[in-house]
């Protein structure tokens, strides 16, 4: 029993750390866009140091559970490739091929069941974000999944992949939800604290 608790604790810690790393890297890549639209993120405050902290978080995640860390990192890249076609529609086939190859690599390295779970929970989180961000994306001219295919269709698709994630690994799905909540709270708290000063963000 103690072995199971140790395994689950490592998986939870790894999921939280990977989620933090992905959030920090994503905010860093969107830093200029966020600042132009009044979004003051932790990555904007840290500037180039965000890359160093991302690598540190991923290293700690791998130390906690290397299999979970790798499958989530590769899965996030695959889902990101598929999501990015809206910004570069001319490269949809290139992005699709890269996503497929990344998913296959993850399957061979971490197992196809775990890879399918990671892709399912990451896609659900990504599409749920699209559902929440409809007003902001519409105002900024971004064509997210909801604006492209419809609110009801996106909701059904999100529920479908989330149900698949629960079916494949209920425990990891709960851990993933916990990690998302932790990252959301941590992001909000750190942003409030760090942006209390009048210092300007570091330049990219």
N, C-alpha and C positions, 0 to 999 in steps of 0.2 A: 504493500500500500504506500509506503514511504517513497518507493521508486516512482510510482505513478504521480504522486504529488510533486516530486522533483521534476518529472518530465513536463507536467502541466504548467508548473511555475516557470520553467525555462521557456516554454512556448509562449506564455502570456507576456513575459518580460521581452522576449524577442519581437513579438507583434507590436508592443507599445513602442519599442525603440525604432523599429523599421517604419512605423507610422509617423513618428516624429521626424525621421530622416527624409521620408518622402515628402512630407508637408513642407519641411524647410527647403528642400531642393526645388520643389514646385513653386514656392513663393519666391525663391531667388530668381528662377528663370522668368517669372512674370513680374519681376520687381519694377521695371520701368512702367509697365502698363498699370500696375496697382497704384504706384505713386501718382501717376497722371489722373487717376480716378479717385484719389483721396484715400486709398487703402494703405494704412500704415502697418505693415507686417514686421515680424521679428527679422525675417531675412533682409528686408529693406534697411533695418537698423544695423544689422551685422555686416552687410555688404559682402565682400569677397570671402570674409571669414566663414560665411555660411557653408562653403564647400568643405572646409576643414571640419566643422562641427558635424556635417552630414557624414563624412567618412568615419569620424569617431563614433557616431551613433550606430552606423552599420557594423563597425567592428565589435561594439558591445553586443549588438543584436546577434551576430554570428557566434559570439562567445556564449551567449545564453542558449541558443538553439540554432545551429548553423543551417539545418535543413529548412526550418521555417523562414529564416532570414533570406536564404537564397531564393526560395520559391516565391516569397512576397516581392522581392526586388525584381526578379525576372517577370513575374506576373504584372506588376505595376508598369513595367516598360511595355509589355505586350498590349495591355489595355490602353496605355497612353498613346501608342502608335495608332490604334484603331480610332481613338477619340480625336486625334490630331488631323484626321482627313478633312474636317470641316474648315480648318484654316488653310489647308493645302489640298484642295480637291483634285488637282492635277497629278498628285503623287499618291493617290489612293491605293493603287496596285503595289507600289513600292512599300508603302506603310503596311499593307495587308501581308505582304510576303515577310517583312521583318517581324511582324507580330507573330505569324505562324512559326517562323524559325525559332523565335525566342520561346514560344510555348513548347515546341518540340524539345528544345534544349533543356528547359525546365523539367519536362516529363522524363527525359532520360536521366537527368541528374537527381531529381527529387521524387520521382514517381508520378505517374499520370493521374492517379486519383487525387493526390495532394495538389497537383498543378491545376486540375479542373476545379477543385475547391477554391484555390487562390484566385483564379480567373473569375469565378462566379461571385465571390464576395467583393472583389475589387471593382468588377463591373457594376454590381449593385450599388456600391458606395459612390461610384462615378456618376451613375444615372440618377441617383437620389439627389446628388449635388446639382445636377441639371434641373431637376424638378423644383428645387428650392431657389435656384438662381434665375428663374425665368424672367422676372421683371428687370433685373440688372443686365442680364445678357441681351434682352430685347432692346433696352435703352442704349446699350453700347454697340449694337449691331452685330453681336455674335450669334451665330446660328447653332445653338446647342441642340441636343437630341429632341427635346420637347418641342422646340420651335420648328424642327425639321419634320417630325413625324406625328406630333400631337401629344397632349398631356395624358390622355387615357392610355394610348398605346405604350408610352414610355413607362407609365405606372405598372401596367400589366407585365411588361418585359422585366422591370426591376423586381417585382414580386416573384417572377418565375425564376430568375437567376439566384435570388436570395433563398428561395425554397430549395433549389438545387444545392446551394452551399450548406443549408441545414441538413439536408439528406446525406450529403457526403461526409460531413464532420460537424456534428452539432456543438461539441465542446469548443472546437476552434472558432466556430462562428460566434459563439458567445464571447470568447476571448477577443475576437476581432472587433465586436461591438464595444466592448469595454475599452479597448485601445483607442478606438475612434473618439469615444467620449473623453478619455484622458487627454488626447491630443487637442481636442477642441477647447477644453477648459484651460490647458496649459498655454495654448496659443493666445487665448483671450487675456489671461492674467499677465503673461510676459509682455504682450503688446502694450497693455495699459501701463505697466510699470516702466518699461524702457522708453516709452514715448512721452513720459511726463516731463522729461528734460527738454530744453530748447535746442539740443544738438541736432545738427542736420545728419541725414543718413549718409553712409559712405557712398562714394561714387563707384559705379560699376567699372 
